[in-house]
């Protein structure tokens, strides 16, 4: 039985708690969050040092604000505890690279949560592209979302705005599906923190990828939609569901809806696969280095406009 700690009990943290509780071979050994007073029968700790002193943990999920992720991961790695961390792993790529070097030196597993990749429809699209059953010409993500709040709205804590906190997910999907981009450009909204992004990525295959997201307070939260136009077919998605498929084989069935997962079923797959890997003594399926290309794109764009660097 893999004993998990979860640091941070916000939205992402609660998804991980639910995933651990629903994963065979996993058990929730404790929660770490100084802002939570009571979580029922689960041991609750104000900080990671207290948890590691009291709990014989096999792994920890770090789902805390961006400015605390690297420090917590460093403490856990020093203690020899494998770390599965929510993206983006700190405020900068440099923080993530330092953690990766530490984990390799100590030979302690270090993985990243890229839950959008873990959903069935994302994996189906990747398999179609790899088999050349789908040759994309355009891939467009669009969404009008509720505004950033709390630490997400503070660039000193998040390391950026919509591009880093939300857009990173969809930039990562584009790179995972299509490889390294040959050119990247973006338009970011004005102000102390961008609330809207329009990113264009060109790929050597001739495909163009777009991520167009606005997150402003007066708009209700809604799903990010995706349209893939290919030489042999078209796919439309809304949130975590495929809404239309033309000319492509074997679309996956809809994954069952579960209110415990605010961001779709990806978190459950992430924990299930990480638990199996730990049980077998294997590295995490998605190592930290997998997020580096998307972080590089984000930081290149921020540097180009003179923000958050």
C-alpha positions in Angstrom: 0.0 0.0 0.0 1.5 3.3 -1.1 1.1 5.9 1.7 0.6 9.4 0.2 0.9 12.8 1.8 -0.9 15.8 0.1 0.5 19.3 0.6 -2.1 21.9 -0.2 -5.9 21.4 0.0 -7.1 23.9 -2.5 -8.9 22.8 -5.7 -6.0 20.8 -7.1 -5.2 19.3 -3.7 -8.8 18.1 -3.2 -8.7 16.4 -6.6 -5.6 14.5 -5.5 -7.1 13.6 -2.2 -10.2 12.1 -4.0 -7.9 10.3 -6.5 -5.9 8.7 -3.7 -9.0 7.6 -1.9 -10.3 6.0 -5.1 -7.1 4.3 -6.2 -6.5 0.7 -5.3 -3.1 0.3 -3.6 -3.1 3.9 -2.3 -3.9 5.4 1.0 -4.1 9.0 2.3 -1.6 9.2 5.1 -1.9 12.9 5.9 -2.6 16.4 4.7 -0.4 19.5 5.0 -2.0 22.9 5.0 -1.7 25.6 7.6 -5.0 27.2 6.6 -7.1 24.1 7.1 -8.5 23.4 10.6 -10.2 20.1 10.3 -10.2 17.3 7.7 -12.0 14.6 9.7 -10.1 11.4 10.4 -7.1 12.2 8.2 -4.0 13.4 10.1 -3.6 17.1 9.4 -0.2 18.9 9.8 0.7 22.6 9.7 3.9 22.0 7.8 5.9 19.4 5.9 8.5 18.9 8.6 5.9 17.9 11.1 4.3 15.5 8.7 7.5 13.8 7.8 8.4 13.5 11.4 5.1 11.8 12.2 4.2 9.8 9.0 6.1 7.1 7.3 5.2 8.4 3.8 6.0 6.7 0.5 5.3 9.8 -1.6 3.9 13.3 -1.5 1.8 15.3 -3.9 2.7 19.0 -3.8 -0.4 21.0 -4.8 0.4 24.4 -3.2 0.8 27.9 -4.6 3.6 28.3 -7.2 5.9 30.2 -4.9 5.9 27.4 -2.3 6.2 24.4 -4.6 10.0 24.3 -5.0 10.7 24.7 -1.3 8.4 21.9 -0.2 9.7 19.6 -3.0 13.3 20.3 -1.9 12.5 19.3 1.7 10.8 16.1 0.7 13.6 15.1 -1.7 16.2 15.7 1.0 14.1 13.3 3.2 14.2 10.7 0.4 10.4 11.0 -0.3 9.3 10.8 -3.9 7.6 14.0 -5.1 4.7 14.4 -7.5 4.3 18.1 -8.1 1.6 20.1 -9.7 2.8 22.2 -12.7 4.5 24.6 -13.1 6.9 23.5 -10.4 7.8 26.9 -8.9 7.7 30.3 -10.4 10.5 29.8 -13.0 12.1 27.1 -15.1 15.3 27.7 -13.2 13.6 26.5 -10.0 12.3 23.4 -11.7 15.7 22.6 -13.2 17.4 22.9 -9.8 14.9 20.4 -8.3 15.5 18.0 -11.2 19.2 18.1 -10.5 18.6 17.5 -6.8 16.4 14.6 -7.5 18.9 13.0 -9.8 21.7 13.5 -7.4 19.7 11.9 -4.6 18.1 9.3 -6.9 14.6 10.1 -5.6 11.7 10.0 -8.0 10.4 13.4 -9.1 7.3 13.7 -11.3 5.0 16.5 -12.6 1.2 16.5 -12.8 0.1 17.2 -16.4 -3.4 16.1 -15.9 -4.6 17.3 -19.3 -2.3 14.6 -20.9 -3.8 11.9 -18.7 -7.3 12.1 -20.2 -8.5 9.5 -22.7 -9.3 12.0 -25.4 -5.8 13.6 -25.2 -4.2 10.2 -25.5 -6.4 9.2 -28.3 -5.4 12.3 -30.3 -1.7 11.7 -29.6 -2.0 8.1 -30.8 -3.8 9.2 -34.0 -1.1 11.8 -34.8 1.7 9.2 -34.1 0.0 6.7 -36.4 -0.6 9.5 -39.0 -4.3 8.7 -39.0 -4.6 12.4 -38.1 -2.4 15.0 -39.7 -3.4 18.3 -38.0 -3.3 21.5 -39.9 -4.6 23.7 -37.2 -5.2 23.1 -33.5 -7.0 25.8 -31.6 -7.8 26.1 -27.9 -10.2 28.9 -26.9 -11.9 29.7 -23.6 -13.5 32.5 -21.6 -13.0 31.8 -18.0 -13.6 33.4 -14.6 -10.9 35.8 -13.5 -7.8 34.8 -11.5 -8.3 35.1 -7.8 -6.2 34.6 -4.6 -2.5 33.8 -5.2 -3.2 33.1 -8.9 -3.8 36.9 -9.3 -0.6 37.9 -7.6 2.4 37.7 -10.1 4.8 37.7 -7.2 3.4 34.3 -6.1 2.3 32.8 -9.4 5.2 33.9 -11.5 2.9 35.3 -14.2 -0.7 35.5 -15.3 -3.0 33.5 -17.5 -0.2 32.3 -19.7 1.6 30.5 -16.9 -1.3 29.5 -14.7 -3.8 28.3 -17.4 -2.2 28.5 -20.8 0.7 26.3 -19.9 -1.6 23.3 -19.9 -2.6 23.8 -23.5 0.9 24.8 -24.7 2.1 21.5 -23.1 -0.6 19.6 -25.0 0.4 21.2 -28.3 4.0 20.3 -27.8 3.1 16.7 -26.6 1.0 16.1 -29.7 3.2 18.0 -32.3 6.7 18.3 -31.0 8.9 21.3 -30.7 7.6 24.5 -32.3 9.6 26.2 -35.0 8.3 29.7 -34.1 6.2 31.2 -31.3 4.6 34.5 -30.9 1.9 36.0 -28.6 -0.3 38.9 -27.7 -0.9 39.4 -24.0 -3.4 41.8 -22.5 -2.0 45.0 -20.9 -1.9 45.6 -17.2 0.1 44.4 -14.2 -1.0 40.9 -14.9 -2.3 39.6 -18.2 -5.9 38.4 -18.2 -6.0 37.4 -21.8 -3.6 35.6 -24.1 -3.4 34.8 -27.8 -0.5 32.5 -28.5 0.5 31.2 -31.9 2.9 28.3 -32.4 4.2 27.1 -35.8 5.4 23.5 -36.2 7.7 22.0 -38.8 4.8 19.8 -40.0 3.0 22.9 -41.3 0.5 22.8 -38.4 -0.4 26.0 -36.6 -1.4 25.8 -32.9 -3.3 28.6 -31.1 -4.2 29.2 -27.5 -6.7 32.0 -27.0 -7.9 32.4 -23.4 -9.5 35.2 -21.5 -10.0 35.2 -17.7 -11.8 38.2 -16.5 -14.0 38.6 -13.4 -17.2 39.6 -15.2 -17.3 36.4 -17.2 -18.6 33.1 -15.8 -16.2 30.2 -15.7 -16.6 28.0 -18.8 -14.8 25.1 -20.5 -11.8 25.5 -22.7 -12.8 24.2 -26.2 -10.5 22.7 -28.8 -10.9 22.3 -32.6 -8.5 20.2 -34.6 -8.6 20.5 -38.3 -6.7 17.7 -40.1 -6.1 16.5 -43.6 -8.3 13.5 -43.0 -10.6 14.6 -40.2 -11.8 17.0 -37.6 -12.2 16.8 -33.9 -14.2 19.2 -31.6 -13.9 19.1 -27.8 -15.5 21.1 -25.0 -13.7 20.8 -21.7 -13.0 17.2 -21.1 -15.4 15.8 -23.6 -15.3 15.1 -27.3 -18.4 16.7 -28.9 -17.8 15.9 -32.6 -15.6 13.6 -34.7 -15.5 13.4 -38.5 -13.4 11.1 -40.5 -11.4 9.5 -37.7 -11.6 6.0 -36.2 -12.5 4.8 -32.8 -13.1 7.8 -30.6 -12.9 6.9 -26.9 -16.1 6.7 -24.9 -16.9 9.6 -22.6 -15.2 9.3 -19.3 -17.7 9.1 -16.4 -18.4 12.4 -14.7 -17.2 12.7 -11.1 -17.9 15.8 -9.1 -14.7 15.2 -7.0 -12.5 16.2 -10.0 -12.9 19.9 -10.8 -10.5 19.7 -13.7 -11.7 16.5 -15.3 -10.7 12.8 -14.7 -7.0 13.4 -15.4 -6.0 13.6 -11.8 -7.3 10.1 -11.1 -5.3 8.6 -13.9 -2.2 10.5 -12.7 -2.5 9.1 -9.2 -3.3 5.6 -10.4 -0.3 5.4 -12.7 2.0 7.0 -10.1 0.9 4.6 -7.5 1.5 1.6 -9.8 5.0 3.0 -10.6 5.9 3.4 -6.9 4.6 -0.1 -6.1 6.9 -1.5 -8.8 9.9 0.6 -7.7 9.8 2.5 -11.1 10.2 6.2 -11.8 7.0 8.3 -12.2 5.5 7.9 -15.7 5.8 11.7 -16.3 9.2 13.0 -15.0 9.7 16.6 -14.2 11.6 17.2 -17.4 8.4 16.8 -19.4 7.2 20.2 -18.4 10.5 22.0 -19.4 9.6 22.6 -23.1 6.3 24.3 -22.2 8.0 26.3 -19.5 10.6 27.4 -22.0 7.8 28.7 -24.4 6.1 30.6 -21.5 9.3 32.2 -20.4 10.4 33.1 -24.0 7.1 34.9 -24.5 7.3 36.7 -21.2 10.9 37.8 -22.0 9.7 39.0 -25.4 7.2 41.4 -23.8 9.3 42.3 -20.8 7.2 40.7 -18.1 7.9 38.5 -15.0 11.5 38.0 -15.9 
